[in-house]
Amino acid sequence: MTLQKRITACDNLTPTEQKLAEYILKNAYYLTDATILSLAKENYLSISSIHRFCKKIGLAGFKDLKVEMLRYAEHPSDTTVNINFPFLADDTCMTVATNLRNIYESTILDTIDYLDEKQLFSVSTILSGANMIDIYTHAHNIYPAGAFADRMLSIGKKVRCPEGFYNQRATALSADSQHISILISYSGRAFFLPSILEILRRKHSTPIFIGKAGIENEYPQIKHILAISDREDMQNRISQFSSHISLQYVLDILYCCVFKLNYSKNLRLLSENLSLLDDRKI
């Protein structure tokens, strides 16, 4: 996760810490050689305040902050295409095509910045060993979730995607410690989250969250989080161009990571089952 994203995801910064964050992002290029003492003096803070700031944004200390400042200085994030309104009425069709390509490329790069190797491996291992995987989501996210379920089914992994208030709660109530639950919500504000998480807690089913970074601040019981690109406005937009491609990308990565854990076995399963799944003479 980039420095800017760490700061954005942290919603409990004090006004003083927010000013420090703004100063760091604005001056990252010049701060790569700074000491903790010079940064503290420049912002009229104590050294302990700098340490607390580092902890809040998920860093071990000032040494890690300097590494993140250097990365941010070398690769400041931005895109020239408006994520929410990527084309205008008088744009040509090829302009639309080019702008969408730029959004997809920048979204994937943005999503990569959020991904963490340890979390990916941990989540993949958990899914690989699960007896049943339940996916809770709604609206347009149902479609990439369904595609993920189909891919997992092709390697013998049972995945359910219940839709609707009643079916989601009934599915959660049938869960146990061998059921793994994936909850997908771009905003982290989906109506089903509080009730489903409470049921899963009672059923000892491990929840995995895919969506906007920072969900752990509201739901500390979620230990496995895969964040997606969050530059898209939830309401003021033409469509979910960015969030859709980011979610699809993360689910594709998950499937591949699960697949590779038992690569030979899964490859054999695909080979054996493909002719039975699709018997067209092509």
DRENPA-3360 file (N, C-alpha, C; in nm, 2 decimals, always signed):
BEGIN
1 = MTLQKRIT = +0.08/-0.12/+0.00/+0.00/+0.00/+0.00/+0.09/+0.12/+0.00 ~ +0.06/+0.22/-0.08/+0.14/+0.34/-0.09/+0.12/+0.43/+0.03 ~ +0.21/+0.52/+0.05/+0.20/+0.61/+0.17/+0.07/+0.69/+0.16 ~ +0.04/+0.74/+0.05/-0.09/+0.82/+0.04/-0.21/+0.74/+0.07 ~ -0.21/+0.61/+0.03/-0.32/+0.53/+0.06/-0.33/+0.49/+0.21 ~ -0.21/+0.47/+0.27/-0.21/+0.44/+0.42/-0.27/+0.56/+0.49 ~ -0.24/+0.68/+0.45/-0.29/+0.80/+0.52/-0.44/+0.81/+0.49 ~ -0.48/+0.79/+0.37/-0.63/+0.80/+0.33/-0.71/+0.70/+0.41;
9 = ACDNLTPT = -0.66/+0.58/+0.42/-0.73/+0.47/+0.49/-0.74/+0.49/+0.64 ~ -0.66/+0.58/+0.70/-0.66/+0.60/+0.84/-0.75/+0.72/+0.87 ~ -0.87/+0.68/+0.93/-0.97/+0.78/+0.96/-0.97/+0.83/+1.10 ~ -0.87/+0.80/+1.18/-0.86/+0.85/+1.32/-0.74/+0.94/+1.35 ~ -0.69/+1.00/+1.24/-0.58/+1.10/+1.26/-0.64/+1.22/+1.33 ~ -0.56/+1.28/+1.42/-0.60/+1.41/+1.48/-0.57/+1.52/+1.38 ~ -0.63/+1.64/+1.41/-0.60/+1.75/+1.32/-0.45/+1.78/+1.30 ~ -0.37/+1.76/+1.41/-0.23/+1.78/+1.41/-0.16/+1.68/+1.32;
17 = EQKLAEYI = -0.21/+1.55/+1.33/-0.15/+1.44/+1.25/-0.19/+1.46/+1.11 ~ -0.31/+1.51/+1.08/-0.35/+1.53/+0.94/-0.26/+1.64/+0.88 ~ -0.23/+1.74/+0.95/-0.14/+1.85/+0.90/+0.00/+1.79/+0.87 ~ +0.05/+1.70/+0.96/+0.17/+1.63/+0.94/+0.17/+1.55/+0.81 ~ +0.06/+1.48/+0.79/+0.04/+1.39/+0.68/+0.05/+1.48/+0.55 ~ -0.02/+1.59/+0.55/-0.02/+1.68/+0.43/+0.12/+1.73/+0.41 ~ +0.19/+1.77/+0.51/+0.33/+1.82/+0.50/+0.42/+1.71/+0.44 ~ +0.40/+1.59/+0.48/+0.49/+1.48/+0.43/+0.46/+1.45/+0.28;
25 = LKNAYYLT = +0.33/+1.44/+0.25/+0.30/+1.42/+0.11/+0.35/+1.53/+0.01 ~ +0.33/+1.65/+0.06/+0.37/+1.77/-0.02/+0.52/+1.78/-0.03 ~ +0.60/+1.73/+0.07/+0.74/+1.75/+0.07/+0.82/+1.62/+0.07 ~ +0.76/+1.51/+0.03/+0.82/+1.38/+0.04/+0.96/+1.38/-0.03 ~ +0.97/+1.44/-0.15/+1.09/+1.44/-0.22/+1.21/+1.50/-0.14 ~ +1.18/+1.60/-0.06/+1.28/+1.67/+0.01/+1.31/+1.61/+0.15 ~ +1.22/+1.52/+0.19/+1.23/+1.46/+0.32/+1.30/+1.32/+0.33 ~ +1.35/+1.28/+0.21/+1.41/+1.14/+0.21/+1.54/+1.14/+0.29;
33 = DATILSLA = +1.60/+1.25/+0.31/+1.72/+1.25/+0.39/+1.70/+1.31/+0.53 ~ +1.57/+1.34/+0.57/+1.54/+1.40/+0.70/+1.56/+1.30/+0.81 ~ +1.58/+1.35/+0.93/+1.59/+1.27/+1.05/+1.45/+1.29/+1.12 ~ +1.43/+1.20/+1.22/+1.30/+1.21/+1.29/+1.30/+1.34/+1.37 ~ +1.42/+1.39/+1.42/+1.43/+1.51/+1.49/+1.40/+1.63/+1.41 ~ +1.45/+1.63/+1.28/+1.43/+1.75/+1.20/+1.28/+1.75/+1.15 ~ +1.22/+1.64/+1.13/+1.08/+1.63/+1.09/+0.99/+1.68/+1.21 ~ +1.03/+1.64/+1.33/+0.95/+1.68/+1.44/+0.96/+1.83/+1.47;
41 = KENYLSIS = +1.08/+1.89/+1.45/+1.10/+2.03/+1.47/+1.03/+2.11/+1.37 ~ +1.04/+2.07/+1.24/+0.97/+2.14/+1.13/+0.82/+2.15/+1.15 ~ +0.77/+2.05/+1.22/+0.62/+2.05/+1.24/+0.58/+2.08/+1.39 ~ +0.68/+2.13/+1.47/+0.65/+2.17/+1.61/+0.59/+2.05/+1.68 ~ +0.65/+1.93/+1.66/+0.60/+1.81/+1.73/+0.71/+1.74/+1.81 ~ +0.67/+1.65/+1.89/+0.77/+1.57/+1.97/+0.80/+1.45/+1.89 ~ +0.92/+1.39/+1.92/+0.96/+1.26/+1.85/+0.85/+1.15/+1.87 ~ +0.80/+1.15/+1.99/+0.69/+1.05/+2.02/+0.57/+1.07/+1.94;
49 = SIHRFCKK = +0.54/+1.19/+1.90/+0.42/+1.22/+1.81/+0.45/+1.16/+1.67 ~ +0.57/+1.17/+1.63/+0.60/+1.11/+1.50/+0.59/+0.96/+1.50 ~ +0.63/+0.90/+1.61/+0.62/+0.75/+1.63/+0.47/+0.71/+1.63 ~ +0.39/+0.79/+1.70/+0.25/+0.76/+1.71/+0.18/+0.77/+1.57 ~ +0.22/+0.87/+1.49/+0.17/+0.88/+1.36/+0.21/+0.76/+1.27 ~ +0.33/+0.72/+1.28/+0.38/+0.60/+1.20/+0.29/+0.48/+1.24 ~ +0.27/+0.46/+1.37/+0.19/+0.34/+1.41/+0.05/+0.35/+1.36 ~ -0.01/+0.47/+1.36/-0.15/+0.49/+1.31/-0.17/+0.45/+1.17;
57 = IGLAGFKD = -0.07/+0.48/+1.09/-0.08/+0.45/+0.94/-0.02/+0.31/+0.91 ~ +0.01/+0.23/+1.01/+0.04/+0.09/+0.99/+0.19/+0.07/+0.96 ~ +0.28/+0.16/+1.01/+0.42/+0.15/+0.99/+0.49/+0.12/+1.13 ~ +0.60/+0.05/+1.12/+0.66/+0.01/+1.25/+0.73/+0.13/+1.31 ~ +0.78/+0.22/+1.23/+0.85/+0.34/+1.29/+0.90/+0.43/+1.18 ~ +0.98/+0.53/+1.22/+1.03/+0.63/+1.13/+1.11/+0.57/+1.01 ~ +1.18/+0.47/+1.04/+1.26/+0.41/+0.93/+1.17/+0.36/+0.82 ~ +1.06/+0.30/+0.85/+0.97/+0.25/+0.75/+0.90/+0.37/+0.68;
65 = LKVEMLRY = +0.88/+0.48/+0.76/+0.82/+0.60/+0.70/+0.91/+0.66/+0.59 ~ +1.04/+0.66/+0.62/+1.14/+0.71/+0.52/+1.13/+0.63/+0.39 ~ +1.13/+0.50/+0.41/+1.12/+0.41/+0.29/+0.99/+0.45/+0.21 ~ +0.88/+0.46/+0.27/+0.75/+0.49/+0.21/+0.76/+0.63/+0.14 ~ +0.82/+0.73/+0.21/+0.84/+0.86/+0.15/+0.92/+0.86/+0.02 ~ +1.02/+0.78/+0.02/+1.11/+0.77/-0.10/+1.03/+0.71/-0.21 ~ +0.95/+0.60/-0.18/+0.87/+0.54/-0.29/+0.76/+0.64/-0.34 ~ +0.70/+0.71/-0.25/+0.60/+0.81/-0.29/+0.66/+0.92/-0.38;
73 = AEHPSDTT = +0.78/+0.96/-0.34/+0.85/+1.07/-0.41/+0.89/+1.03/-0.56 ~ +0.92/+0.90/-0.57/+0.96/+0.85/-0.70/+0.84/+0.81/-0.79 ~ +0.72/+0.78/-0.72/+0.60/+0.74/-0.80/+0.48/+0.80/-0.74 ~ +0.47/+0.94/-0.76/+0.34/+1.00/-0.71/+0.23/+0.95/-0.79 ~ +0.11/+0.92/-0.73/+0.00/+0.87/-0.80/-0.09/+0.97/-0.86 ~ -0.13/+0.95/-0.98/-0.23/+1.03/-1.05/-0.27/+0.98/-1.18 ~ -0.37/+1.02/-1.24/-0.41/+0.98/-1.37/-0.47/+1.10/-1.44 ~ -0.45/+1.11/-1.57/-0.50/+1.23/-1.64/-0.65/+1.21/-1.68;
81 = VNINFPFL = -0.70/+1.09/-1.67/-0.84/+1.07/-1.71/-0.93/+1.07/-1.58 ~ -1.05/+1.14/-1.60/-1.14/+1.14/-1.49/-1.20/+1.00/-1.46 ~ -1.18/+0.95/-1.35/-1.23/+0.81/-1.32/-1.38/+0.80/-1.33 ~ -1.45/+0.91/-1.28/-1.59/+0.90/-1.27/-1.66/+0.95/-1.40 ~ -1.60/+1.03/-1.48/-1.65/+1.08/-1.60/-1.54/+1.07/-1.71 ~ -1.51/+0.95/-1.76/-1.40/+0.93/-1.85/-1.42/+0.98/-1.99 ~ -1.54/+1.03/-2.02/-1.56/+1.07/-2.16/-1.66/+1.18/-2.16 ~ -1.66/+1.27/-2.26/-1.76/+1.38/-2.28/-1.85/+1.35/-2.40;
89 = ADDTCMTV = -1.95/+1.43/-2.41/-2.05/+1.41/-2.52/-1.99/+1.42/-2.66 ~ -1.89/+1.50/-2.68/-1.84/+1.52/-2.81/-1.71/+1.44/-2.84 ~ -1.67/+1.35/-2.75/-1.56/+1.26/-2.77/-1.59/+1.16/-2.88 ~ -1.48/+1.12/-2.95/-1.50/+1.02/-3.05/-1.50/+0.88/-2.98 ~ -1.54/+0.78/-3.05/-1.55/+0.65/-2.99/-1.41/+0.60/-2.96 ~ -1.31/+0.63/-3.04/-1.17/+0.59/-3.01/-1.12/+0.66/-2.89 ~ -1.16/+0.79/-2.86/-1.12/+0.86/-2.74/-1.18/+0.79/-2.62 ~ -1.31/+0.75/-2.63/-1.37/+0.67/-2.52/-1.29/+0.54/-2.49;
97 = ATNLRNIY = -1.25/+0.47/-2.60/-1.18/+0.35/-2.59/-1.04/+0.37/-2.52 ~ -0.97/+0.47/-2.56/-0.84/+0.51/-2.51/-0.85/+0.55/-2.36 ~ -0.95/+0.63/-2.33/-0.97/+0.67/-2.19/-1.00/+0.55/-2.10 ~ -1.09/+0.46/-2.14/-1.12/+0.35/-2.06/-0.99/+0.26/-2.04 ~ -0.92/+0.24/-2.15/-0.79/+0.17/-2.13/-0.70/+0.23/-2.03 ~ -0.69/+0.36/-2.03/-0.61/+0.43/-1.93/-0.66/+0.41/-1.79 ~ -0.80/+0.41/-1.77/-0.86/+0.39/-1.64/-0.83/+0.25/-1.60 ~ -0.84/+0.15/-1.69/-0.82/+0.01/-1.65/-0.67/-0.01/-1.61;
105 = ESTILDTI = -0.58/+0.05/-1.68/-0.43/+0.04/-1.65/-0.40/+0.10/-1.52 ~ -0.45/+0.22/-1.50/-0.42/+0.29/-1.37/-0.49/+0.23/-1.25 ~ -0.60/+0.17/-1.28/-0.68/+0.10/-1.17/-0.60/-0.02/-1.12 ~ -0.55/-0.10/-1.22/-0.47/-0.22/-1.19/-0.35/-0.18/-1.11 ~ -0.28/-0.08/-1.16/-0.16/-0.03/-1.09/-0.19/+0.01/-0.95 ~ -0.30/+0.08/-0.93/-0.35/+0.13/-0.80/-0.38/+0.02/-0.71 ~ -0.44/-0.09/-0.77/-0.48/-0.20/-0.69/-0.36/-0.28/-0.64 ~ -0.26/-0.29/-0.73/-0.13/-0.36/-0.69/-0.07/-0.29/-0.57;
113 = DYLDEKQL = -0.08/-0.16/-0.56/-0.02/-0.08/-0.45/-0.09/-0.12/-0.32 ~ -0.21/-0.16/-0.32/-0.28/-0.20/-0.20/-0.25/-0.35/-0.16 ~ -0.21/-0.43/-0.25/-0.20/-0.57/-0.22/-0.08/-0.60/-0.13 ~ -0.09/-0.70/-0.05/+0.01/-0.74/+0.05/+0.04/-0.88/+0.03 ~ +0.17/-0.92/+0.01/+0.21/-1.06/-0.02/+0.16/-1.15/+0.09 ~ +0.18/-1.11/+0.22/+0.14/-1.20/+0.33/-0.01/-1.22/+0.34 ~ -0.09/-1.12/+0.32/-0.23/-1.13/+0.32/-0.28/-1.22/+0.20 ~ -0.22/-1.20/+0.08/-0.26/-1.28/-0.03/-0.24/-1.43/-0.01;
121 = FSVSTILS = -0.12/-1.45/+0.04/-0.08/-1.59/+0.07/-0.17/-1.65/+0.18 ~ -0.19/-1.57/+0.29/-0.28/-1.62/+0.40/-0.42/-1.65/+0.35 ~ -0.48/-1.56/+0.27/-0.62/-1.57/+0.23/-0.62/-1.69/+0.13 ~ -0.53/-1.70/+0.04/-0.52/-1.81/-0.06/-0.52/-1.95/+0.01 ~ -0.43/-1.96/+0.12/-0.42/-2.08/+0.19/-0.55/-2.12/+0.26 ~ -0.61/-2.02/+0.32/-0.74/-2.04/+0.39/-0.85/-2.09/+0.29 ~ -0.86/-2.03/+0.18/-0.96/-2.07/+0.08/-0.93/-2.21/+0.02 ~ -0.80/-2.24/+0.01/-0.76/-2.37/-0.05/-0.80/-2.48/+0.05;
129 = GANMIDIY = -0.80/-2.45/+0.18/-0.83/-2.56/+0.28/-0.98/-2.56/+0.32 ~ -1.06/-2.47/+0.26/-1.20/-2.46/+0.31/-1.29/-2.57/+0.25 ~ -1.38/-2.62/+0.33/-1.48/-2.71/+0.28/-1.59/-2.64/+0.20 ~ -1.62/-2.52/+0.24/-1.72/-2.44/+0.17/-1.68/-2.29/+0.17 ~ -1.70/-2.22/+0.06/-1.68/-2.08/+0.06/-1.81/-2.01/+0.03 ~ -1.85/-1.91/+0.11/-1.97/-1.83/+0.09/-1.93/-1.69/+0.06 ~ -1.99/-1.63/-0.05/-1.96/-1.50/-0.09/-2.08/-1.41/-0.06 ~ -2.06/-1.30/+0.01/-2.17/-1.21/+0.04/-2.15/-1.08/-0.02;
137 = THAHNIYP = -2.23/-1.04/-0.11/-2.22/-0.91/-0.18/-2.36/-0.88/-0.24 ~ -2.36/-0.77/-0.32/-2.49/-0.74/-0.38/-2.47/-0.65/-0.51 ~ -2.58/-0.62/-0.57/-2.58/-0.53/-0.69/-2.48/-0.58/-0.80 ~ -2.41/-0.49/-0.86/-2.32/-0.53/-0.97/-2.20/-0.62/-0.93 ~ -2.17/-0.63/-0.80/-2.06/-0.71/-0.76/-2.10/-0.86/-0.77 ~ -2.23/-0.89/-0.78/-2.27/-1.03/-0.79/-2.21/-1.10/-0.91 ~ -2.18/-1.02/-1.02/-2.14/-1.09/-1.15/-1.99/-1.13/-1.14 ~ -1.90/-1.05/-1.10/-1.76/-1.10/-1.08/-1.75/-1.20/-0.97;
145 = AGAFADRM = -1.84/-1.19/-0.87/-1.84/-1.30/-0.76/-1.88/-1.43/-0.82 ~ -1.98/-1.43/-0.91/-2.03/-1.55/-0.98/-1.92/-1.61/-1.07 ~ -1.85/-1.52/-1.14/-1.74/-1.57/-1.22/-1.63/-1.64/-1.14 ~ -1.60/-1.58/-1.03/-1.50/-1.64/-0.93/-1.55/-1.78/-0.88 ~ -1.68/-1.79/-0.85/-1.73/-1.91/-0.80/-1.72/-2.02/-0.91 ~ -1.75/-1.98/-1.04/-1.74/-2.08/-1.15/-1.60/-2.13/-1.16 ~ -1.50/-2.04/-1.15/-1.36/-2.08/-1.17/-1.32/-2.18/-1.05 ~ -1.36/-2.14/-0.93/-1.33/-2.22/-0.82/-1.39/-2.36/-0.83;
153 = LSIGKKVR = -1.51/-2.37/-0.88/-1.58/-2.49/-0.90/-1.51/-2.58/-1.00 ~ -1.44/-2.52/-1.09/-1.37/-2.60/-1.19/-1.25/-2.68/-1.13 ~ -1.21/-2.64/-1.01/-1.10/-2.71/-0.95/-1.15/-2.78/-0.82 ~ -1.28/-2.80/-0.81/-1.34/-2.87/-0.71/-1.37/-2.80/-0.58 ~ -1.37/-2.67/-0.58/-1.40/-2.59/-0.46/-1.54/-2.54/-0.47 ~ -1.62/-2.57/-0.36/-1.76/-2.53/-0.36/-1.77/-2.39/-0.31 ~ -1.84/-2.31/-0.39/-1.86/-2.17/-0.36/-2.01/-2.13/-0.38 ~ -2.07/-2.07/-0.28/-2.20/-2.02/-0.29/-2.21/-1.87/-0.29;
161 = CPEGFYNQ = -2.30/-1.81/-0.37/-2.32/-1.67/-0.37/-2.47/-1.64/-0.35 ~ -2.51/-1.64/-0.22/-2.65/-1.62/-0.19/-2.69/-1.47/-0.22 ~ -2.81/-1.46/-0.28/-2.86/-1.32/-0.31/-2.98/-1.29/-0.23 ~ -2.99/-1.17/-0.19/-3.11/-1.13/-0.11/-3.10/-1.14/+0.04 ~ -3.17/-1.06/+0.11/-3.16/-1.05/+0.25/-3.18/-1.19/+0.32 ~ -3.29/-1.26/+0.29/-3.32/-1.38/+0.35/-3.21/-1.49/+0.32 ~ -3.18/-1.51/+0.20/-3.09/-1.61/+0.16/-2.95/-1.59/+0.22 ~ -2.90/-1.47/+0.23/-2.77/-1.44/+0.28/-2.77/-1.47/+0.43;
169 = RATALSAD = -2.87/-1.44/+0.50/-2.88/-1.47/+0.65/-2.89/-1.62/+0.67 ~ -2.97/-1.68/+0.59/-2.99/-1.83/+0.60/-2.86/-1.90/+0.58 ~ -2.79/-1.85/+0.47/-2.66/-1.92/+0.44/-2.56/-1.90/+0.55 ~ -2.55/-1.77/+0.61/-2.46/-1.75/+0.72/-2.49/-1.83/+0.84 ~ -2.62/-1.85/+0.87/-2.66/-1.94/+0.98/-2.63/-2.08/+0.96 ~ -2.60/-2.13/+0.84/-2.56/-2.26/+0.82/-2.41/-2.28/+0.82 ~ -2.34/-2.17/+0.84/-2.19/-2.18/+0.84/-2.13/-2.24/+0.97 ~ -2.01/-2.28/+0.96/-1.93/-2.32/+1.08/-1.79/-2.29/+1.06;
177 = SQHISILI = -1.70/-2.34/+1.14/-1.56/-2.31/+1.14/-1.49/-2.36/+1.01 ~ -1.56/-2.45/+0.94/-1.50/-2.50/+0.81/-1.55/-2.42/+0.69 ~ -1.64/-2.33/+0.72/-1.69/-2.24/+0.61/-1.61/-2.11/+0.61 ~ -1.57/-2.07/+0.50/-1.50/-1.94/+0.49/-1.59/-1.85/+0.42 ~ -1.60/-1.72/+0.47/-1.69/-1.63/+0.42/-1.62/-1.51/+0.36 ~ -1.65/-1.47/+0.23/-1.59/-1.36/+0.16/-1.70/-1.25/+0.16 ~ -1.67/-1.13/+0.21/-1.76/-1.02/+0.20/-1.71/-0.91/+0.11 ~ -1.79/-0.88/+0.01/-1.74/-0.78/-0.09/-1.83/-0.65/-0.08;
185 = SYSGRAFF = -1.76/-0.54/-0.06/-1.83/-0.41/-0.05/-1.73/-0.30/-0.08 ~ -1.75/-0.23/-0.20/-1.66/-0.13/-0.23/-1.65/-0.02/-0.13 ~ -1.76/+0.02/-0.07/-1.76/+0.13/+0.02/-1.74/+0.08/+0.17 ~ -1.76/-0.05/+0.19/-1.76/-0.09/+0.33/-1.88/-0.05/+0.41 ~ -1.98/-0.01/+0.34/-2.10/+0.04/+0.40/-2.23/-0.04/+0.36 ~ -2.20/-0.16/+0.29/-2.31/-0.24/+0.24/-2.41/-0.28/+0.36 ~ -2.54/-0.28/+0.33/-2.64/-0.30/+0.43/-2.63/-0.43/+0.50 ~ -2.57/-0.53/+0.43/-2.57/-0.67/+0.49/-2.45/-0.69/+0.58;
193 = LPSILEIL = -2.35/-0.60/+0.58/-2.23/-0.63/+0.66/-2.25/-0.65/+0.81 ~ -2.32/-0.56/+0.88/-2.33/-0.57/+1.03/-2.39/-0.70/+1.07 ~ -2.51/-0.74/+1.00/-2.58/-0.86/+1.04/-2.51/-0.98/+1.01 ~ -2.45/-0.99/+0.89/-2.38/-1.11/+0.84/-2.25/-1.13/+0.93 ~ -2.18/-1.02/+0.96/-2.06/-1.04/+1.04/-2.09/-1.09/+1.18 ~ -2.21/-1.04/+1.23/-2.25/-1.09/+1.37/-2.28/-1.23/+1.37 ~ -2.35/-1.28/+1.26/-2.39/-1.42/+1.25/-2.26/-1.50/+1.24 ~ -2.17/-1.46/+1.15/-2.04/-1.53/+1.13/-1.96/-1.54/+1.26;
201 = RRKHSTPI = -1.96/-1.44/+1.34/-1.89/-1.44/+1.46/-1.94/-1.55/+1.55 ~ -2.08/-1.56/+1.56/-2.14/-1.66/+1.64/-2.11/-1.80/+1.59 ~ -2.10/-1.81/+1.46/-2.08/-1.94/+1.40/-1.93/-1.98/+1.38 ~ -1.84/-1.89/+1.42/-1.69/-1.91/+1.42/-1.65/-1.93/+1.27 ~ -1.71/-1.86/+1.18/-1.67/-1.87/+1.04/-1.58/-1.75/+1.01 ~ -1.46/-1.78/+0.95/-1.36/-1.68/+0.92/-1.41/-1.58/+0.81 ~ -1.41/-1.45/+0.84/-1.45/-1.36/+0.73/-1.33/-1.30/+0.66 ~ -1.34/-1.29/+0.53/-1.24/-1.22/+0.45/-1.31/-1.11/+0.38;
209 = FIGKAGIE = -1.25/-0.99/+0.39/-1.32/-0.87/+0.33/-1.24/-0.82/+0.20 ~ -1.32/-0.79/+0.10/-1.26/-0.73/-0.02/-1.34/-0.60/-0.05 ~ -1.26/-0.49/-0.05/-1.33/-0.36/-0.07/-1.24/-0.25/-0.03 ~ -1.30/-0.14/+0.01/-1.23/-0.02/+0.04/-1.14/-0.04/+0.16 ~ -1.02/+0.02/+0.16/-0.92/+0.00/+0.27/-0.98/+0.08/+0.39 ~ -0.94/+0.03/+0.51/-0.98/+0.09/+0.64/-1.10/+0.03/+0.71 ~ -1.15/-0.08/+0.65/-1.27/-0.15/+0.71/-1.24/-0.20/+0.85 ~ -1.11/-0.23/+0.88/-1.07/-0.28/+1.01/-1.09/-0.18/+1.12;
217 = NEYPQIKH = -1.10/-0.05/+1.09/-1.13/+0.05/+1.19/-1.27/+0.04/+1.24 ~ -1.37/+0.00/+1.15/-1.51/-0.02/+1.19/-1.54/-0.16/+1.24 ~ -1.47/-0.25/+1.18/-1.50/-0.39/+1.21/-1.36/-0.46/+1.25 ~ -1.31/-0.44/+1.37/-1.18/-0.49/+1.40/-1.18/-0.65/+1.40 ~ -1.29/-0.71/+1.40/-1.29/-0.86/+1.40/-1.25/-0.92/+1.26 ~ -1.24/-0.83/+1.16/-1.20/-0.88/+1.03/-1.05/-0.87/+1.02 ~ -0.98/-0.98/+1.01/-0.84/-0.99/+1.02/-0.78/-1.01/+0.88 ~ -0.86/-1.05/+0.78/-0.81/-1.08/+0.65/-0.88/-0.98/+0.55;
225 = ILAISDRE = -0.80/-0.89/+0.50/-0.85/-0.78/+0.42/-0.77/-0.76/+0.29 ~ -0.84/-0.76/+0.17/-0.78/-0.73/+0.05/-0.84/-0.61/-0.01 ~ -0.77/-0.50/-0.01/-0.82/-0.37/-0.05/-0.82/-0.35/-0.20 ~ -0.91/-0.28/-0.25/-0.91/-0.25/-0.40/-0.90/-0.10/-0.42 ~ -0.88/-0.06/-0.54/-0.86/+0.08/-0.58/-0.99/+0.16/-0.54 ~ -0.97/+0.27/-0.47/-1.08/+0.35/-0.41/-1.09/+0.49/-0.46 ~ -1.05/+0.51/-0.59/-1.05/+0.65/-0.64/-1.19/+0.69/-0.70 ~ -1.28/+0.59/-0.71/-1.41/+0.61/-0.77/-1.51/+0.67/-0.67;
233 = DMQNRISQ = -1.59/+0.77/-0.72/-1.70/+0.82/-0.63/-1.81/+0.72/-0.63 ~ -1.87/+0.70/-0.52/-1.97/+0.60/-0.50/-2.10/+0.64/-0.57 ~ -2.13/+0.77/-0.59/-2.26/+0.81/-0.64/-2.24/+0.90/-0.77 ~ -2.14/+0.99/-0.77/-2.13/+1.08/-0.87/-2.04/+1.03/-0.98 ~ -2.09/+0.94/-1.07/-2.01/+0.88/-1.17/-2.11/+0.83/-1.29 ~ -2.05/+0.80/-1.40/-2.12/+0.74/-1.51/-2.15/+0.59/-1.48 ~ -2.05/+0.52/-1.44/-2.06/+0.38/-1.41/-1.94/+0.33/-1.33 ~ -1.94/+0.20/-1.28/-1.84/+0.15/-1.20/-1.72/+0.10/-1.28;
241 = FSSHISLQ = -1.67/+0.18/-1.36/-1.56/+0.13/-1.45/-1.44/+0.09/-1.37 ~ -1.40/+0.17/-1.27/-1.27/+0.14/-1.20/-1.29/+0.03/-1.09 ~ -1.40/+0.05/-1.01/-1.42/-0.05/-0.90/-1.45/-0.19/-0.96 ~ -1.52/-0.20/-1.07/-1.54/-0.33/-1.13/-1.42/-0.40/-1.17 ~ -1.33/-0.33/-1.24/-1.21/-0.39/-1.29/-1.11/-0.42/-1.17 ~ -1.11/-0.34/-1.07/-1.03/-0.37/-0.95/-1.07/-0.49/-0.88 ~ -1.20/-0.51/-0.86/-1.26/-0.63/-0.79/-1.23/-0.75/-0.88 ~ -1.25/-0.74/-1.01/-1.23/-0.85/-1.10/-1.08/-0.90/-1.09;
249 = YVLDILYC = -1.00/-0.80/-1.09/-0.85/-0.83/-1.09/-0.81/-0.90/-0.96 ~ -0.87/-0.85/-0.84/-0.83/-0.92/-0.71/-0.89/-1.06/-0.71 ~ -1.01/-1.08/-0.76/-1.07/-1.22/-0.76/-0.99/-1.31/-0.85 ~ -0.95/-1.26/-0.97/-0.86/-1.34/-1.06/-0.73/-1.38/-0.99 ~ -0.67/-1.28/-0.92/-0.55/-1.31/-0.85/-0.57/-1.42/-0.75 ~ -0.68/-1.41/-0.67/-0.71/-1.51/-0.57/-0.72/-1.65/-0.63 ~ -0.80/-1.65/-0.74/-0.82/-1.79/-0.80/-0.68/-1.84/-0.84 ~ -0.60/-1.76/-0.90/-0.46/-1.81/-0.95/-0.38/-1.85/-0.83;
257 = CVFKLNYS = -0.38/-1.78/-0.72/-0.30/-1.81/-0.60/-0.35/-1.94/-0.54 ~ -0.48/-1.96/-0.53/-0.54/-2.09/-0.48/-0.50/-2.20/-0.58 ~ -0.51/-2.18/-0.71/-0.47/-2.28/-0.81/-0.33/-2.33/-0.79 ~ -0.24/-2.23/-0.77/-0.09/-2.27/-0.77/-0.05/-2.34/-0.65 ~ -0.13/-2.34/-0.54/-0.10/-2.41/-0.42/-0.10/-2.56/-0.44 ~ -0.19/-2.60/-0.54/-0.19/-2.75/-0.57/-0.19/-2.75/-0.73 ~ -0.09/-2.70/-0.78/-0.08/-2.67/-0.93/-0.11/-2.80/-1.01 ~ -0.03/-2.91/-0.98/-0.04/-3.03/-1.06/-0.18/-3.09/-1.05;
265 = KNLRLLSE = -0.23/-3.10/-0.93/-0.36/-3.16/-0.90/-0.47/-3.08/-0.97 ~ -0.47/-2.95/-0.96/-0.57/-2.86/-1.02/-0.56/-2.86/-1.18 ~ -0.44/-2.87/-1.23/-0.42/-2.88/-1.37/-0.48/-3.02/-1.42 ~ -0.46/-3.12/-1.35/-0.52/-3.25/-1.38/-0.67/-3.25/-1.38 ~ -0.73/-3.18/-1.27/-0.87/-3.17/-1.26/-0.93/-3.10/-1.38 ~ -0.87/-2.99/-1.42/-0.92/-2.92/-1.54/-0.92/-3.00/-1.66 ~ -0.81/-3.08/-1.68/-0.79/-3.16/-1.80/-0.90/-3.27/-1.80 ~ -0.92/-3.33/-1.68/-1.02/-3.44/-1.68/-1.16/-3.40/-1.69;
273 = NLSLLDDR = -1.19/-3.28/-1.64/-1.33/-3.24/-1.63/-1.37/-3.16/-1.75 ~ -1.28/-3.10/-1.82/-1.32/-3.00/-1.93/-1.40/-3.07/-2.04 ~ -1.36/-3.19/-2.08/-1.43/-3.26/-2.18/-1.58/-3.30/-2.14 ~ -1.60/-3.32/-2.01/-1.73/-3.35/-1.95/-1.81/-3.23/-1.94 ~ -1.75/-3.11/-1.90/-1.82/-2.99/-1.89/-1.86/-2.93/-2.02 ~ -1.78/-2.95/-2.12/-1.81/-2.89/-2.26/-1.77/-3.00/-2.36 ~ -1.88/-3.07/-2.41/-1.85/-3.18/-2.50/-1.88/-3.14/-2.65 ~ -1.87/-3.01/-2.68/-1.89/-2.96/-2.82/-1.77/-3.01/-2.90;
281 = KI = -1.79/-3.05/-3.02/-1.69/-3.09/-3.11/-1.64/-2.97/-3.19 ~ -1.53/-2.91/-3.13/-1.47/-2.79/-3.19/-1.33/-2.82/-3.25;
% end
